[in-house]
C-alpha cells in the first residue's frame, strides 16, 4: 500500500495526471485526496454474492475473468472501494494453513481446519491485484466471531481474540488497504464456543449487555493495536447495524468507539431505511437515524453510511419509500454529504447487476457525478422556468440553452448555490427551447444534466366543474399574463371538443346553460396570449365532466 501511494504522489508531483485520472471520481483540483478527502464509494462483496457473480470456481482463469468483470461493473458505478468478504464462517478467502477455504469460493473446500490444498489459486491475492489495477482500494472484510449461523466464538475468551487476530495477521500479509469488521458479535442462534475446550455457552446464558460490550471491546482494541503496529497506514473500521439501541444490546459499544481513541479509524452504520418509512410512509427514518449517528460521533471520525441497494425497486409494507420513488439512494447521498459524512457503502455487489436496482443506481451515479435532475415549467408566453434538485457542496449552477434539438448550447445564466430554479426571460412566444444545467464547485465544472425542453407559451389552466339545474359552471385558476381563455365542450370524454366560449383575462368562470337534464358533458379550457396579432395558446387543461341536474 505504501509503495502504491508513493507512486501516485510521485506522479502527481511530476505533473502526470494519467495515474490519477484512473481513480474513479478523481479530479486535478482534488489534490487534497492524499489527505483522505476523496469521497469513499464502497460496495460490500459478500460471500452470498460469489456464486451469482461466477466467483465460485476452481479455475484461476475463470476467477480472474469474473473478478475483472465485477471490477468493471463496480467502476462503471463510480465505486472506488471494495469490502471483499475474506472470512465469513471462521474460514479464509486466501491460502491459509490455519483456516479452511470458503465453501462459497471453492467446491473443494472441506470441513477440515487446514485448507492449504483446497485452493488451486489465491483469491485474495488476485482481488488485491485487480483492485489496484483498477485504481480502487481493497479492504478485507471479516466476520470476527461467526463459525456458523448457529455457533459463534465466545467473545469472553482470550482464545477467541487470539484466533481473530491471527486471521487479521494472515490477511495483512497481502497488500490490503484496510481491515473491515461487520457487527456479528452476539448474534448466534444456539450458542458460543470456546475453542480451547469446546465449552458452549447457550444463548439463554448470554451475559449482560454491559459485559457483551466489555468482551467485544477488548477484542476490538487488541485488533486495532495489532493493525497499527503491523502497518499504521492500514485502516480499521466496523459497520454496525443502523439501530443504535440494537447495537448496544448485541455488544457493539458504539458510544465508546465514537468517543475514545484506540478502537476504530472509521465507522459505517447500516442505515437501511428510507424517509418514507412506516405503514403510512411518513416517518423520515433515514434522516432520523443519520442525525442520531452524527450526534454520537464525538471524535468526528470518518463516517461512511451503509446504503440498502438490495432493497431498491422492491415493495415493502413497512417501508413503502423503496417502491414510491427511484431516487432514494441519490437523495440519501445528498443528505449524508450535507451532514459531513465521508462516503457510503452499498450492500451488496450483486445488486449492481439486478434489473430492479437499475433506476436507483443510475440516479445515484448522477448524484455522485454531481449531475442535477432537471425539469422545466411553463411560466408565461415569453419566459421558461428551469428547475433542478440541489446538490450539496455545489458553489453555483450554470444554465445552458439551445434553440433547437441539435443546436449549439450557450450559457444563459448562473445561479447561486442555494438556488433551485432560473427564469429565462425575453423568449420568442410559441418557440420551443432546450436546456441543460451543470453544477460547479469553485472552478471545477461537473457533467451536464440531461436535456429538458419547453415551449414559451402560457401555462396550462387547471379547471373544475360544478353542476346546476340544466347548467354546468366551468371555473379555472388565473394564468399569469394572458389575453383570455377559450372554453371547449364534448359529449364524450375522449370525443371531439368544440369551442363554445371565448372570455377575457379577467373572467375565471363560465356557466354553460340550457343543457339536457341528466346528460353528462365534458369541458376543457386553454389560455392564450395575443402577440403582434398572433394568438399563442397554452396546452389544453385536463377534462372535467359533470351531469346536468
C-alpha positions in Angstrom: 0.0 0.0 0.0 2.8 2.4 0.9 4.6 1.8 -2.4 1.3 2.3 -4.3 0.5 5.6 -2.6 4.1 6.8 -3.0 4.0 6.1 -6.8 0.8 8.1 -7.2 2.1 11.0 -5.2 5.3 11.0 -7.3 3.3 11.0 -10.5 1.3 13.9 -9.2 4.3 15.9 -8.2 5.8 15.4 -11.7 2.6 16.7 -13.2 1.5 13.4 -14.6 -2.3 13.0 -14.5 -2.6 9.6 -16.2 -2.5 7.6 -13.0 -4.7 10.0 -11.0 -7.3 10.1 -13.8 -7.7 6.3 -13.4 -9.1 6.7 -9.9 -12.9 7.0 -10.2 -14.1 10.5 -9.3 -10.6 12.0 -9.1 -10.1 15.5 -10.5 -6.9 17.5 -10.8 -8.4 20.1 -8.4 -8.7 17.4 -5.7 -5.1 17.2 -4.9 -6.1 17.0 -1.2 -7.2 13.4 -1.9 -4.0 12.2 -0.4 -5.1 13.6 3.0 -8.2 11.4 2.8 -10.7 13.9 1.4 -11.9 11.8 -1.5 -15.4 10.5 -1.0 -15.4 6.8 -0.2 -17.9 5.0 -2.6 -17.7 1.4 -1.5 -19.6 -1.8 -2.1 -19.7 -5.0 0.1 -18.8 -8.0 -2.0 -20.3 -10.6 0.3 -19.9 -14.4 0.4 -23.6 -14.7 -0.7 -22.6 -12.8 -3.9 -19.7 -15.1 -5.0 -21.6 -17.9 -6.8 -24.0 -15.5 -8.6 -21.1 -13.4 -9.8 -19.3 -16.5 -11.1 -16.5 -16.3 -8.5 -17.1 -19.8 -7.1 -14.7 -21.8 -9.2 -11.6 -24.0 -9.1 -10.2 -22.3 -12.2 -7.9 -19.3 -11.8 -8.7 -18.3 -15.4 -12.4 -18.2 -14.8 -11.9 -16.5 -11.4 -9.8 -13.7 -13.0 -12.3 -13.2 -15.8 -15.3 -13.0 -13.5 -13.5 -10.8 -10.9 -12.3 -8.5 -13.7 -16.0 -8.2 -14.9 -17.0 -7.3 -11.4 -14.4 -4.6 -11.1 -15.5 -3.2 -14.4 -19.1 -3.1 -13.2 -18.1 -1.5 -9.9 -16.0 1.1 -11.7 -19.0 2.0 -14.0 -21.0 2.7 -10.9 -18.3 5.1 -9.6 -17.2 2.6 -6.9 -13.7 3.3 -5.6 -13.5 0.9 -2.6 -14.4 -2.8 -2.3 -15.0 -4.6 1.0 -14.2 -8.2 0.0 -15.6 -10.9 2.3 -12.5 -12.9 3.2 -13.8 -14.5 6.4 -17.5 -15.4 6.8 -17.5 -18.5 8.9 -14.1 -18.9 10.6 -12.8 -19.6 7.1 -10.4 -17.9 4.6 -10.6 -16.4 1.1 -6.8 -16.8 0.9 -4.4 -19.7 1.0 -4.1 -20.5 4.7 -2.5 -23.2 6.8 -4.8 -22.3 9.7 -8.3 -21.7 8.3 -10.4 -23.8 6.0 -11.2 -22.5 2.5 -14.5 -20.8 1.9 -17.1 -23.2 0.5 -18.7 -20.2 -1.2 -15.5 -19.8 -3.3 -14.2 -23.3 -3.8 -16.0 -26.5 -4.4 -13.0 -28.3 -3.0 -13.5 -26.7 0.4 -14.0 -29.2 3.3 -14.7 -29.1 7.0 -11.0 -29.5 7.7 -9.4 -26.9 9.8 -6.5 -26.8 7.4 -7.1 -25.6 3.8 -3.7 -25.2 2.2 -4.6 -27.7 -0.5 -8.1 -26.6 -1.2 -7.4 -23.6 -3.4 -5.6 -24.0 -6.8 -5.0 -20.3 -6.8 -5.1 -17.5 -4.2 -8.4 -15.5 -4.4 -7.3 -12.6 -2.1 -4.1 -12.1 -4.0 -5.9 -11.8 -7.3 -8.6 -9.5 -5.9 -6.0 -7.1 -4.4 -4.1 -7.1 -7.7 -7.2 -6.4 -9.8 -8.5 -3.7 -7.4 -5.3 -1.8 -7.5 -5.0 -2.2 -11.3 -8.4 -0.5 -11.5 -7.5 2.3 -9.2 -9.6 1.0 -6.3 -8.9 0.1 -2.7 -9.4 -3.4 -1.5 -10.4 -3.8 2.2 -10.6 -7.3 3.7 -14.0 -7.8 5.3 -14.1 -10.3 8.2 -16.9 -11.7 10.4 -14.8 -11.9 13.6 -16.7 -14.4 15.7 -19.1 -16.4 13.4 -18.4 -20.1 13.0 -21.8 -21.0 11.6 -25.3 -19.4 11.8 -25.8 -21.4 15.0 -22.5 -21.0 16.7 -20.0 -18.2 17.2 -16.7 -17.9 19.0 -17.3 -16.8 22.6 -16.2 -13.2 22.9 -15.5 -13.7 26.6 -12.4 -15.8 25.9 -8.9 -14.6 25.0 -8.6 -17.6 22.7 -11.3 -16.1 20.5 -9.5 -12.8 20.3 -6.2 -14.6 19.5 -7.8 -16.5 16.6 -9.3 -13.4 15.2 -6.0 -11.6 15.4 -4.3 -14.5 13.7 -6.7 -14.2 10.8 -6.0 -10.5 10.6 -2.3 -11.1 10.6 -2.6 -13.6 7.7 -4.7 -11.1 5.7 -2.2 -8.3 6.3 0.5 -10.3 4.6 -1.3 -9.1 1.4 -1.3 -5.5 0.2 -4.8 -4.8 1.5 -5.8 -1.2 2.2 -7.9 -1.9 5.3 -9.4 -4.4 7.7 -13.2 -4.2 7.9 -15.4 -5.9 10.6 -19.2 -6.2 10.5 -21.2 -6.4 13.7 -22.0 -10.1 14.1 -20.8 -10.2 17.7 -23.6 -11.7 19.8 -25.9 -13.0 17.1 -25.6 -16.8 17.3 -28.8 -18.8 17.2 -27.7 -21.5 19.6 -24.6 -20.6 21.4 -20.9 -19.6 21.8 -17.9 -21.8 21.7 -14.6 -21.6 23.5 -12.0 -23.1 21.1 -9.8 -24.3 24.0 -12.2 -26.8 25.4 -15.3 -26.6 23.1 -17.4 -25.4 26.0 -20.6 -24.0 24.7 -22.4 -21.0 26.2 -26.1 -21.3 25.3 -27.9 -18.2 24.0 -30.1 -18.4 27.1 -26.9 -17.9 29.1 -25.9 -14.7 27.3 -24.0 -12.2 29.5 -25.5 -8.8 30.2 -25.3 -6.1 27.5 -22.7 -4.3 29.5 -20.5 -7.4 29.7 -21.0 -8.1 26.0 -19.7 -4.7 25.1 -16.8 -5.2 27.5 -15.7 -8.5 25.9 -16.1 -7.2 22.4 -14.2 -4.0 23.2 -11.3 -6.0 24.5 -11.0 -7.7 21.1 -11.6 -4.6 19.0 -8.9 -2.7 20.9 -6.5 -5.6 20.6 -7.0 -5.9 16.8 -6.7 -2.1 16.4 -3.4 -2.1 18.2 -2.1 -5.1 16.3 -3.0 -3.5 12.9 -1.3 -0.2 13.8 1.8 -2.0 14.9 2.0 -4.0 11.7 1.2 -1.1 9.3 0.0 2.3 10.6 -1.4 3.1 7.2 -3.9 0.2 7.1 -7.3 1.5 8.3 -9.6 -0.4 10.5 -13.4 0.1 10.7 -16.6 -1.5 11.7 -20.1 -1.5 10.1 -22.7 -1.7 12.9 -26.4 -2.0 12.2 -28.3 1.3 11.9 -30.4 0.9 15.1 -28.3 2.3 17.9 -30.1 0.5 20.7 -29.8 -2.9 19.0 -26.0 -2.2 18.6 -25.6 -1.7 22.3 -27.6 -4.8 23.3 -25.6 -7.0 20.9 -22.1 -6.0 22.1 -21.3 -3.1 19.7 -20.0 -0.4 22.0 -20.6 2.4 19.5 -20.6 5.1 22.3 -17.0 4.2 23.3 -15.8 3.7 19.7 -17.0 7.2 18.7 -15.8 9.0 21.8 -12.4 7.3 22.6 -9.3 6.7 20.5 -7.7 3.3 20.0 -10.7 1.4 18.7 -11.5 2.3 15.0 -10.4 4.6 12.2 -13.9 4.9 10.7 -17.5 3.7 11.2 -20.0 2.6 8.6 -23.5 2.3 10.2 -26.0 0.4 8.0 -28.9 2.8 7.7 -31.2 0.7 5.6 -34.4 2.7 5.6 -36.0 5.4 3.5 -37.5 8.8 4.5 -40.9 7.4 3.7 -40.9 4.7 6.3 -43.8 3.1 8.2 -47.2 1.9 7.1 -48.2 5.5 6.2 -44.8 6.3 4.7 -44.5 9.5 6.7 -41.5 8.8 9.0 -38.1 10.1 7.9 -36.3 7.1 9.3 -33.1 7.6 7.2 -32.7 11.2 8.2 -33.6 10.5 11.9 -31.0 7.6 12.2 -28.4 9.7 10.3 -28.9 12.5 12.8 -28.6 10.2 15.7 -25.3 8.7 14.5 -23.8 12.1 13.7 -24.7 13.3 17.3 -22.9 10.2 18.7 -19.7 10.9 16.8 -17.9 12.9 19.5 -14.5 12.3 17.9 -15.5 13.3 14.4 -14.0 10.2 12.9 -14.9 9.5 9.2 -18.4 8.1 8.8 -19.4 6.1 5.8 -23.1 5.3 5.6 -24.2 1.8 4.6 -27.0 2.1 2.0 -29.5 -0.6 1.1 -29.1 -1.1 -2.6 -30.6 -4.6 -2.0 -34.0 -3.0 -1.2 -34.2 -0.8 -4.2 -37.2 -1.3 -6.5 -38.9 -3.7 -4.1 -42.2 -3.2 -2.3 -42.1 -3.3 1.5 -45.3 -2.7 3.5 -43.2 -1.3 6.4 -41.1 0.9 4.2 -43.0 2.0 1.1 -40.4 4.6 0.1 -38.4 1.9 -1.8 -41.2 1.5 -4.3 -42.6 5.0 -4.3 -39.6 6.6 -6.0 -36.3 5.8 -7.6 -34.1 8.5 -6.1 -33.8 7.1 -2.5 -30.1 6.4 -2.8 -29.4 9.7 -4.6 -31.3 11.7 -2.0 -29.6 9.8 0.8 -26.2 10.6 -0.7 -27.1 14.3 -0.8 -28.2 14.1 2.9 -25.0 12.4 4.1 -22.9 14.9 2.2 -24.8 17.7 3.8 -24.2 16.0 7.2 -20.4 15.9 6.7 -20.2 12.1 6.1 -17.2 11.0 4.1 -18.9 8.4 1.8 -21.1 5.4 1.6 -21.1 1.7 1.0 -23.7 -0.3 -0.9 -25.0 -3.7 0.2 -24.4 -5.7 -1.8 -22.4 -6.4 -5.0 -24.9 -8.5 -6.8 -27.4 -5.6 -6.8 -25.1 -3.8 -9.3 -26.4 -6.4 -11.8 -30.0 -6.5 -10.6 -32.6 -5.0 -13.1 -34.8 -3.8 -10.2 -32.0 -1.7 -8.9 -31.1 -0.1 -12.2 -33.0 3.1 -11.9 -31.8 3.8 -8.3 -28.2 3.1 -9.2 -28.4 5.3 -12.3 -29.8 8.2 -10.2 -27.1 7.6 -7.6 -24.4 7.7 -10.2 -25.7 11.0 -11.4 -25.6 12.4 -7.8 -22.0 11.0 -7.4 -21.0 12.9 -10.5 -22.9 15.9 -9.2 -25.4 15.9 -12.1 -28.6 17.7 -11.3 -32.0 16.3 -12.0 -33.7 19.0 -14.1 -37.2 19.8 -15.0 -38.8 22.8 -16.8 -42.1 24.5 -16.2 -44.2 27.0 -18.1 -44.1 30.5 -16.7 -45.6 32.7 -19.3 -45.6 33.4 -23.0 -42.0 34.6 -23.1 -40.5 33.1 -20.0 -39.5 29.5 -19.2 -38.6 28.4 -15.7 -35.9 25.7 -15.3 -35.8 23.8 -12.0 -33.3 21.4 -10.5 -32.6 19.5 -7.3 -29.8 20.9 -5.1 -26.5 19.1 -4.9 -24.7 19.6 -1.6 -21.3 21.1 -2.0 -22.0 22.9 -5.2 -21.0 26.6 -5.2 -23.1 27.5 -8.2 -25.1 26.2 -11.2 -24.8 27.1 -14.9 -27.9 27.1 -17.1 -27.3 26.5 -20.8 -29.9 26.8 -23.7 -30.3 25.8 -27.3 -33.0 27.0 -29.7 -33.2 23.6 -31.5 -32.8 20.0 -30.5 -29.5 19.6 -32.3 -28.5 23.3 -31.9 -25.5 24.8 -30.2 -25.8 25.5 -26.4 -24.9 28.8 -24.9 -24.7 29.7 -21.2 -27.7 31.9 -20.4 -27.4 32.2 -16.7 -25.6 31.4 -13.5 -27.4 30.7 -10.2 -26.0 30.7 -6.7 -25.6 27.6 -4.6 -28.9 28.0 -2.8 -30.9 28.5 -6.0 -33.2 25.7 -7.3 -34.6 27.4 -10.4 -33.9 30.0 -13.1 -36.3 32.1 -15.1 -35.2 32.6 -18.7 -36.9 35.7 -20.0 -37.4 37.6 -23.3 -38.0 34.4 -25.3 -39.9 34.2 -28.6 -43.5 33.4 -28.0 -44.5 29.9 -29.0 -41.0 28.7 -29.7 -39.5 25.6 -28.1 -36.2 25.9 -26.2 -33.8 23.2 -24.8 -32.0 23.4 -21.5 -29.3 21.6 -19.5 -27.7 22.5 -16.2 -24.4 21.7 -14.5 -23.1 22.3 -11.0 -19.8 23.9 -10.2 -17.5 23.6 -7.2 -15.2 26.6 -7.3 -13.6 26.5 -10.7 -14.5 22.9 -11.4 -17.4 22.2 -13.7 -19.2 18.9 -13.3 -21.1 17.0 -16.1 -24.3 18.4 -17.6 -27.7 17.2 -16.7 -30.0 15.5 -19.3 -31.8 17.9 -21.6 -35.3 19.2 -21.0 -37.4 21.3 -23.4 -40.4 23.5 -23.2 -42.2 26.0 -25.4 -42.6 29.6 -24.4 -46.3 29.9 -24.1 -49.0 30.4 -21.4 -49.3 27.9 -18.5 -51.9 25.2 -18.8 -55.1 26.1 -16.9 -56.4 24.0 -14.0 -60.2 23.6 -14.1 -63.1 22.2 -12.2 -66.8 21.9 -12.9 -70.0 22.3 -10.9 -73.4 21.0 -11.9 -76.6 23.0 -11.5 -80.2 22.8 -12.9 -79.7 22.3 -16.6 -76.4 24.0 -16.4 -72.7 23.4 -15.6 -70.3 26.0 -14.4 -66.7 25.7 -15.5 -64.1 27.6 -13.4 -60.3 27.8 -13.6 -57.3 29.3 -11.8 -55.8 32.5 -13.1 -53.0 32.0 -15.6 -50.2 34.7 -15.5 -50.1 37.3 -18.2 -52.6 36.1 -20.8 -55.1 37.8 -23.1 -58.0 35.4 -22.5 -59.4 31.9 -22.3 -61.3 29.6 -24.6 -63.8 27.0 -23.3 -64.5 23.8 -25.1 -67.2 21.1 -24.7 -67.7 17.5 -25.7 -70.5 14.9 -25.2 -67.8 12.2 -24.7 -64.7 12.3 -22.6 -62.4 11.3 -25.5 -64.7 12.9 -28.1 -64.4 16.0 -30.3 -64.2 19.2 -28.2 -65.8 22.3 -29.8 -65.3 25.9 -28.9 -68.3 27.3 -27.0 -67.0 30.5 -25.4 -64.1 32.9 -25.5 -63.6 35.2 -22.5 -61.2 37.9 -21.4 -58.3 37.5 -19.0 -60.3 38.8 -16.0 -63.0 36.2 -16.4 -62.3 32.9 -14.5 -65.5 31.0 -15.0 -68.2 30.3 -17.5 -71.7 28.9 -17.0 -73.0 26.7 -19.8 -76.8 26.9 -19.7 -79.9 25.2 -21.3 -78.3 21.8 -21.1 -80.2 18.5 -21.2 -81.2 17.2 -17.8 -79.3 14.1 -16.7 -76.8 14.3 -19.6 -73.1 14.3 -18.9 -70.9 17.0 -20.5 -67.1 17.3 -20.6 -65.1 20.5 -20.7 -61.5 21.7 -21.4 -60.0 25.2 -21.3 -56.9 26.7 -22.7 -55.4 30.2 -22.2 -54.0 32.4 -25.0 -51.8 35.4 -25.4 -52.0 37.7 -28.4 -48.6 38.7 -29.6 -48.3 41.0 -32.6 -51.7 39.9 -33.8 -51.0 36.2 -33.3 -52.6 34.0 -30.6 -50.1 31.9 -28.6 -52.1 29.1 -26.9 -51.4 27.1 -23.8 -51.9 23.3 -23.7 -55.5 22.2 -23.1 -56.4 21.7 -19.5 -57.3 18.2 -18.4 -61.0 17.4 -19.0 -63.6 17.7 -16.3 -67.2 16.3 -16.6 -70.5 16.6 -14.8 -74.1 15.6 -15.3 -76.6 18.5 -15.7 -79.3 18.3 -13.0 
